[in-house]
Amino acid sequence: MSFATYLLGIVAGLVALASVIELLRRRRLRERHAVWWFVAALLALVIGVFPATLTWASQLLGIEVPTNFVFFISIVILFFVNLQHAGELTDLEDRTRTLAEEVALLRVKLDRLDAGSDERDRDA
């Protein structure tokens, strides 16, 4: 591995880690969403600093090409991010449905109150 490639790996890991931390600091990313991105950034940094770790882990798992292991880990992390977002989307859909039902009930109640006040106005 050339020095430029080694340096690029370290810089990429640092940029990824700094990006996640900065998004958290600016409140553009919530902690519960940042967990998997933080794990990915840390893994990128560890692999950038210690590239032999990637080769060792690939051989340990029987993966011949270390790059394939990187793609596999990336896909797994993206799967967990997607799964987390799907769960939160389901919760939001449930809350939206509940709120829509409550609004509909309040409108019915308001219409009944308006109808009752119109009858009292006519009687008076």
Phi, psi and omega in degrees: 000133180282162179297322180296319178294318178299314180295320179299319178297317179294315181296318179298317178297318178294319179295318179297314180295316179296323180296314180297315180296318180294320177296322176294316182298321180277002181061031175268350180218128180276158184301318182294334176275337186277346186304306183291325178291324178294318177299315180297318180294320178295318177299317178298320179292316179298316179292325177294319181283320181238077183296337178294337177299320179296315179296316179299313181295322179296315179294322179300322181269358178080023178265123187287323183251115182303329179298324177297325177294321177298315179297320179298312179299320179298316179296319179297315180296316178296326176298314180293323176297314180296319179297318178297316179293323178296319177297318179291325177296319178298316178298317180295322177297319178297316179294322179295317178298316179298315179296320179297320178294320179294320178297318179297318178295320178295323178295318178298316180297318179295319178297321178294319178295320178295319179295322178293322180288328177294321178294321179293323179295322180289323181289334185275000000 
